[in-house]
Each structure stands twice: as structure tokens, then as C-alpha cells.
């Protein structure tokens, strides 16, 4: 919004020296981070108190888990994702270039998944059951939203000077020129990336602070990637594919980091509120959408490797149990396996954070290793 105001003033030759700062993507990203954090922290205490009154018994906890986990978490309100989404919406709408297709696509996916997550959380709280909206229903709507978003990107993203088919193509890390045009099959691929990562973050959200910090780490990495691939000079220097208009997503990613820090203020152990599916589905979808917009879908699997590991642990557990009647892990997702082994919650969370940092650095290294 402020960027559009700056652009309008420039076009009518009305120069306001201080507003020249809005020309710089780095400045707007920094301000977006601060805005997101301010909004999330500012609404925290009142929002949590309101949620406690509205939700009564809070989020229902799985009774097949660790006993101390159930006792400690019982009565904690959920839907804290609203705090993150409020910070994200405010920071992005204030500081991003709202003429960017990429920005609106990411916001559309985030809002759609956030609404779906809210419906799931609401069903769980009102029924006091861990069974909310059915998995099949959620998947259908997740893929539908993601498919629409991918089609919009294909149709309306700025044309790339590299290839007429760039918007429907898959790029590969470590290779300078390798590009694979998937045609309209890219819609299915993009939908899989977005919906799949949404569910991956959702599965990871099981301990205080476990999901939000890796999301922030992934957003920091993709904020840098978006800035570099969206700048023709940097893209040319690094020999990565130039993605017109991708730079504005660094503002979105910065806002998530700020809003995430604000939420973590209240979600740090012992959590005063959970993000719930309202937050986890939305943030996972956002990461998937950013990866599709920046043409770094494969790199997302590395940077967000922790979420991939958590998802694979569930898939392996289910498939192995169906075939043999036995379990590989004591409990899935894998963070609960370590709880069963006797690791403290803080030990699991911090070690998983470290893994996320290492994977993010490996993923970013692909920008130069070509």
C-alpha cells in the first residue's frame, strides 16, 4: 500500500525524500518484519484471554500419546495462527508492491488454507475431539486451492526472458541450464508441492515452538532466494534462473519471520496458545507457494527437510504397520518417538531447530554450487 503511494507520488513528480526508502526492497522487508512482530505481540495477551473464554477446555489432546504431554497441554487454547496471519496480512499489505501477482497468489493460498485450518480447529474445539474436518475433505480443498493458485501463476506471472515456457517448467538445483517443461502437468505438480508442504508443517506442529521456528528459518532462506532470483544482476552472477517479480516475496517472507517471532513469544514452552491447523496449514501452504513462485520447488525439500522427515516418518509407520502389524517408531510423527525415548520436550525442539538451520544452509548453498 505504501509502495503504491510512493509510486503514485513519483509519477506526479511529487518528491518526498523520506519516502525514497520505499524504493528499496531491503528496507520494506525490514519494516514488514517489524510490523508483523508488532501486530502479533500486540494482540497476543488479549487474544489468548479471549480464546480461553471462547474455547473453554481448549484444544483436545491425543490420548494415545505421552501421559505427561497430555497433562501439560490440556486446556491450552488453539487457533493462535490468527496472530501470525494478522501480522502477515498487515505487514504485507503495508509494505509489499500490491501489483505483484506473486504476492497475491501467496496471500490467496495462505488465506484459503488458514480458513480451512480454522474450520478444522473449530470442529475439534466444539466437539472436544481430535477428529475435525475429514482428511479427505481437507485434501480436496487443499489441492483445489493450490491448483487455482498455480494456474494463476502460469497465466499471469511476468514472462521470463529465458524461455517462453518458463512458467510451466521445473528447474533443478546444481544445474545451470537444465529446465524441464511440464506443460499443463505443472498445475498438478505445483498443487502437490503446495498441498503436500501444508500437510507436512501440520504434522510437525506437535510440540511447543517445534513448527514455528523451522518455518521462520525456511522463510529466511526463501526470502534471500526470492530477492536474488528476482534481481536480474544477482541471478546472472549466481547463474540461477531469473524469475521476474519474485523479489517482492522477500517482503512476505520477512513478515512471516516477524509475525512468527511475535507468536513464539507466547508459544515458547510452556505454550500459552497453540497455532493450531489455522496456522500450520496456512504457513505450510505459504512456503509451498513461495517455492513454486520462485521456481525452487526441489530446494524446498532440502530447506524444509525437517518437515519432509516428519511426514516420511508417518508414511513409513503407517505402511510398515499395515504390512507387518509392527511399528518402526515408538510413535509417529518422529518427534513423539523421541518423547517416548525419554527426551525432554525442550531437547527435541532445540535439536530439531539445529537440524533446520543446517538444512537451510545446505539448500541455500545450491545457489552457488552450479
Phi, psi and omega per residue, in radians:
X1 nan -0.842 3.130
X2 -1.181 -0.578 3.111
X3 -1.155 -0.685 3.106
X4 -1.133 -0.656 3.078
X5 -1.103 -0.773 3.104
X6 -1.055 -0.781 -3.135
X7 -1.096 -0.690 3.124
X8 -1.138 -0.767 3.141
X9 -1.116 -0.616 3.110
X10 -1.162 -0.682 -3.095
X11 -1.208 -0.496 3.112
X12 -1.689 0.206 3.064
X13 1.058 0.636 3.046
X14 -1.878 1.809 -3.028
X15 -1.638 2.132 3.023
X16 -1.988 1.837 -2.993
X17 -0.848 -0.780 -3.077
X18 -1.130 -0.551 -3.101
X19 -1.299 -0.147 3.072
X20 -1.090 -0.401 3.108
X21 -1.066 -0.469 -3.125
X22 -1.203 -0.235 3.086
X23 -1.218 -0.427 -3.047
X24 -1.616 2.151 -3.131
X25 -1.098 -0.625 -3.140
X26 -1.121 -0.710 3.119
X27 -1.134 -0.792 -3.126
X28 -1.160 -0.574 3.090
X29 -1.160 -0.752 3.126
X30 -1.114 -0.747 -3.138
X31 -1.201 -0.593 3.093
X32 -1.135 -0.712 3.089
X33 -1.051 -0.840 -3.135
X34 -1.092 -0.724 -3.130
X35 -1.125 -0.806 3.129
X36 -1.039 -0.733 3.126
X37 -1.146 -0.756 -3.110
X38 -1.085 -0.753 -3.126
X39 -1.154 -0.804 -3.106
X40 -1.120 -0.773 3.123
X41 -1.203 -0.715 -3.091
X42 -1.078 -0.658 -3.113
X43 -1.567 -0.117 -2.994
X44 -0.952 -1.103 -3.012
X45 -1.073 -0.823 -3.140
X46 -1.153 -0.708 -3.127
X47 -1.131 -0.736 -3.140
X48 -1.130 -0.765 3.110
X49 -1.073 -0.708 3.126
X50 -1.153 -0.731 3.136
X51 -1.120 -0.642 3.113
X52 -1.090 -0.706 3.135
X53 -1.201 -0.790 -3.083
X54 -1.220 -0.641 -3.017
X55 -1.638 -0.274 3.093
X56 1.129 -1.708 -3.070
X57 -1.374 -0.074 3.099
X58 1.354 -2.843 -3.095
X59 -1.308 2.282 3.074
X60 -1.187 2.428 -3.096
X61 -1.878 2.470 3.115
X62 -0.999 2.257 -3.113
X63 -1.502 -0.117 3.131
X64 -1.644 0.205 -3.092
X65 -1.665 -2.690 -3.135
X66 -1.389 2.318 -3.015
X67 -1.054 -0.783 -3.136
X68 -1.147 -0.553 3.100
X69 -1.107 -0.767 -3.132
X70 -1.116 -0.775 -3.096
X71 -1.165 -0.710 -3.101
X72 -1.229 -0.622 -3.041
X73 -1.554 -0.300 -3.045
X74 -1.015 2.293 3.091
X75 1.578 -0.097 3.131
X76 -1.311 2.248 -3.127
X77 -1.211 2.755 3.135
X78 -2.075 -2.891 -3.090
X79 1.191 0.392 3.072
X80 -1.137 -0.217 3.071
X81 -1.018 -0.416 3.089
X82 -1.051 -0.597 3.118
X83 -1.120 -0.747 3.134
X84 -1.182 -0.792 -3.101
X85 -1.153 -0.604 3.096
X86 -1.142 -0.763 3.090
X87 -1.124 -0.706 3.128
X88 -1.106 -0.826 -3.118
X89 -1.102 -0.788 -3.109
X90 -1.125 -0.871 -3.107
X91 -1.099 -0.741 -3.108
X92 -1.209 -0.816 -3.106
X93 -1.145 -0.512 3.131
X94 -1.361 -0.722 -2.902
X95 -1.954 -0.316 -3.112
X96 -1.463 2.815 3.026
X97 -1.388 1.863 -3.022
X98 -1.368 0.108 2.992
X99 -1.591 -0.048 -3.097
X100 -1.380 2.174 3.081
X101 -1.097 -0.699 -3.113
X102 -1.038 -0.752 -3.137
X103 -1.067 -0.810 -3.099
X104 -1.213 -0.605 3.097
X105 -1.124 -0.798 3.136
X106 -1.117 -0.722 3.104
X107 -1.144 -0.656 3.129
X108 -1.112 -0.808 3.115
X109 -1.088 -0.796 -3.116
X110 -1.084 -0.790 3.136
X111 -1.138 -0.765 -3.139
X112 -1.092 -0.780 3.130
X113 -1.242 -0.587 3.085
X114 -1.111 -0.715 3.095
X115 -1.128 -0.728 3.106
X116 -1.103 -0.733 3.107
X117 -1.142 -0.674 3.092
X118 -1.073 -0.745 3.118
X119 -1.065 -0.676 3.120
X120 -1.171 -0.828 3.126
X121 -1.081 -0.746 -3.114
X122 -1.086 -0.719 3.127
X123 -1.128 -0.696 -3.141
X124 -1.152 -0.772 -3.096
X125 -1.201 -0.792 -3.091
X126 -1.206 -0.592 3.127
X127 -1.596 -0.153 -3.045
X128 0.863 0.917 -3.138
X129 -2.470 2.594 3.105
X130 -1.348 -0.117 3.098
X131 -1.637 1.864 3.114
X132 -1.723 -2.217 3.061
X133 -1.154 2.440 -3.082
X134 -1.067 2.565 -3.123
X135 -1.021 -0.676 -3.130
X136 -1.121 -0.755 3.130
X137 -1.096 -0.767 3.129
X138 -1.074 -0.773 -3.126
X139 -1.095 -0.727 -3.139
X140 -1.041 -0.842 -3.115
X141 -1.240 -0.606 3.097
X142 -1.082 -0.825 -3.129
X143 -1.192 -0.600 3.121
X144 -1.137 -0.849 3.124
X145 -1.060 -0.782 -3.108
X146 -1.154 -0.674 3.137
X147 -1.138 -0.747 3.112
X148 -1.083 -0.753 3.137
X149 -1.076 -0.734 -3.134
X150 -1.160 -0.703 3.103
X151 -1.087 -0.754 3.122
X152 -1.052 -0.733 3.120
X153 -1.099 -0.761 -3.131
X154 -1.099 -0.733 -3.045
X155 -1.378 -0.627 -2.921
X156 -2.075 -0.060 3.072
X157 -1.194 2.592 3.120
X158 -0.999 2.503 3.138
X159 -1.189 2.478 3.119
X160 -1.569 2.444 3.095
X161 -1.248 -0.223 -3.076
X162 -1.397 -0.713 -3.042
X163 -2.717 2.459 3.099
X164 -1.210 -0.329 -3.108
X165 -1.859 0.295 -3.029
X166 -1.037 -0.688 -3.076
X167 -1.156 -0.314 3.102
X168 -1.962 0.338 -3.057
X169 -1.919 2.701 3.078
X170 -1.868 2.225 3.086
X171 -1.762 2.789 -3.062
X172 -2.157 2.337 3.072
X173 -1.168 2.697 3.097
X174 1.355 -0.203 3.135
X175 -2.002 2.267 -3.048
X176 -1.249 -0.751 -2.985
X177 -2.041 -0.084 -3.080
X178 -1.213 2.147 3.131
X179 -2.564 2.378 -3.041
X180 -2.140 1.962 3.137
X181 -1.347 2.015 -3.130
X182 -1.616 -0.100 -3.087
X183 1.106 -2.555 -3.129
X184 -1.314 -0.102 3.002
X185 -1.155 -0.331 3.115
X186 -1.078 -0.450 3.095
X187 -1.055 -0.807 3.125
X188 -1.145 -0.699 3.138
X189 -1.135 -0.828 3.124
X190 -1.064 -0.718 3.115
X191 -1.113 -0.662 3.116
X192 -1.124 -0.762 3.140
X193 -1.085 -0.835 -3.080
X194 -1.187 -0.898 -3.120
X195 -1.180 -0.689 3.141
X196 -1.101 -0.730 -3.117
X197 -1.292 -0.512 3.054
X198 -1.048 -0.799 3.140
X199 -1.235 -0.545 3.125
X200 -1.126 -0.779 3.101
X201 -1.157 -0.651 3.122
X202 -1.068 -0.712 3.127
X203 -1.207 -0.530 -3.111
X204 -1.313 -0.446 -3.061
X205 -1.322 1.414 -3.112
X206 -2.316 -0.214 3.123
X207 -2.292 2.761 -3.089
X208 -1.057 2.056 3.085
X209 1.396 -0.018 -3.057
X210 -1.185 -0.694 -3.070
X211 -1.545 -0.704 -2.965
X212 -1.164 -0.671 -3.120
X213 -1.217 -0.806 3.028
X214 -1.029 -0.573 3.056
X215 -1.114 -0.768 3.119
X216 -1.112 -0.698 3.114
X217 -1.107 -0.790 3.119
X218 -1.104 -0.682 3.113
X219 -1.159 -0.637 3.097
X220 -1.103 -0.759 3.129
X221 -1.137 -0.776 -3.115
X222 -1.307 -0.414 3.026
X223 -1.112 -0.729 3.094
X224 -1.173 -0.776 -3.141
X225 -1.053 -0.791 -3.141
X226 -1.065 -0.727 -3.140
X227 -1.112 -0.717 -3.076
X228 -1.307 -0.818 -3.101
X229 -1.278 -0.336 3.116
X230 -1.513 -0.084 3.109
X231 -1.918 2.062 -3.021
X232 -1.057 -0.674 -3.111
X233 -1.177 -0.796 3.126
X234 -1.161 -0.705 3.138
X235 -1.091 -0.714 3.133
X236 -1.163 -0.715 -3.140
X237 -1.134 -0.749 -3.121
X238 -1.432 -0.158 -3.108
X239 1.041 0.755 3.020
X240 -1.903 2.861 -3.119
X241 -1.240 2.254 3.102
X242 -1.328 2.242 -3.134
X243 -2.056 1.729 -3.102
X244 -0.967 2.299 3.064
X245 1.453 -0.044 -3.086
X246 -1.268 -0.395 -3.071
X247 -0.995 -0.585 -3.112
X248 -1.091 -0.350 3.142
X249 -1.229 -0.279 3.052
X250 -1.148 -0.523 3.065
X251 -1.167 -0.774 3.124
X252 -1.086 -0.817 -3.131
X253 -1.098 -0.686 3.109
X254 -1.116 -0.661 3.132
X255 -1.131 -0.686 3.100
X256 -1.088 -0.711 3.127
X257 -1.059 -0.815 3.137
X258 -1.113 -0.837 3.128
X259 -1.125 -0.611 3.103
X260 -1.134 -0.692 3.095
X261 -1.130 -0.692 3.101
X262 -1.108 -0.729 3.114
X263 -1.185 -0.688 -3.123
X264 -1.098 -0.455 3.085
X265 -0.982 -0.595 -3.122
X266 -1.808 -0.279 -3.094
X267 -1.691 -0.129 3.119
X268 -1.106 2.547 -3.080
X269 -1.016 2.344 -0.133
X270 -1.399 2.285 -3.033
X271 -1.117 2.367 3.028
X272 -1.523 -0.308 3.129
X273 -2.764 2.590 3.053
X274 -1.739 2.657 3.088
X275 -1.277 -0.488 3.134
X276 1.177 -3.109 3.090
X277 -1.140 -0.432 3.086
X278 -0.959 -0.703 3.139
X279 -1.574 -0.801 -3.012
X280 -1.170 -0.770 3.104
X281 -1.112 -0.720 -3.114
X282 -1.165 -0.785 -3.087
X283 -1.231 -0.650 3.068
X284 -1.127 -0.723 3.080
X285 -1.105 -0.686 3.114
X286 -1.057 -0.815 3.137
X287 -1.077 -0.746 3.098
X288 -1.077 -0.740 -3.129
X289 -1.157 -0.707 3.110
X290 -1.109 -0.699 3.126
X291 -1.108 -0.717 3.116
X292 -1.168 -0.737 3.141
X293 -1.099 -0.667 -3.078
X294 -1.580 0.002 -3.117
X295 1.069 0.658 3.087
X296 -2.195 0.803 -3.108
X297 -1.101 -0.737 -3.125
X298 -1.204 -0.683 3.130
X299 -1.108 -0.513 3.085
X300 -1.019 -0.626 3.118
X301 -1.136 -0.403 3.093
X302 -1.543 -0.929 -3.132
X303 -1.061 -0.709 3.087
X304 -1.690 0.565 -3.079
X305 -1.019 -0.545 3.116
X306 -1.059 -0.747 3.126
X307 -1.147 -0.623 3.103
X308 -1.144 -0.754 3.129
X309 -1.073 -0.775 3.129
X310 -1.061 -0.741 -3.134
X311 -1.171 -0.763 3.127
X312 -1.091 -0.614 3.136
X313 -1.097 -0.650 3.102
X314 -1.221 -0.800 -3.124
X315 -1.086 -0.772 3.131
X316 -1.114 -0.753 -3.140
X317 -1.051 -0.813 -3.099
X318 -1.147 -0.842 -3.116
X319 -1.119 -0.753 -3.127
X320 -1.158 -0.683 3.137
X321 -1.160 -0.693 3.136
X322 -1.127 -0.586 -3.096
X323 -1.457 -0.624 -2.997
X324 -2.068 -0.309 -3.051
X325 1.371 0.111 -3.141
X326 -2.068 2.897 -3.129
X327 -1.980 2.478 3.026
X328 -1.435 -0.794 3.125
X329 -1.756 2.656 3.105
X330 -1.106 -0.551 3.086
X331 -2.859 2.530 3.104
X332 -2.084 2.613 0.029
X333 -1.081 2.975 -2.921
X334 -1.121 -0.425 3.114
X335 -1.127 -0.524 3.074
X336 -1.279 -0.466 3.065
X337 -1.057 -0.773 -3.136
X338 -1.241 -0.538 3.026
X339 -1.087 -0.750 3.119
X340 -1.106 -0.536 3.116
X341 -1.309 -0.167 3.093
X342 1.819 0.052 3.088
X343 -1.172 2.497 3.077
X344 -1.287 2.734 -3.122
X345 -1.037 -0.768 -3.114
X346 -1.133 -0.611 3.116
X347 -1.129 -0.809 3.126
X348 -1.057 -0.851 -3.063
X349 -1.080 -0.850 -3.090
X350 -1.163 -0.691 3.125
X351 -1.171 -0.624 3.081
X352 -1.203 -0.582 3.050
X353 -1.078 -0.747 -3.140
X354 -1.077 -0.751 3.091
X355 -1.030 -0.725 -3.137
X356 -1.099 -0.709 3.120
X357 -1.109 -0.803 -3.132
X358 -1.065 -0.789 -3.135
X359 -1.143 -0.655 3.110
X360 -1.113 -0.710 3.115
X361 -1.149 -0.692 3.097
X362 -1.106 -0.765 3.136
X363 -1.083 -0.729 3.128
X364 -1.218 -0.463 3.123
X365 -1.117 -0.410 3.128
X366 -1.139 -0.298 3.110
X367 -1.153 -0.535 -3.070
X368 -1.828 -0.460 -3.117
X369 -1.429 1.503 -3.105
X370 -2.445 nan nan
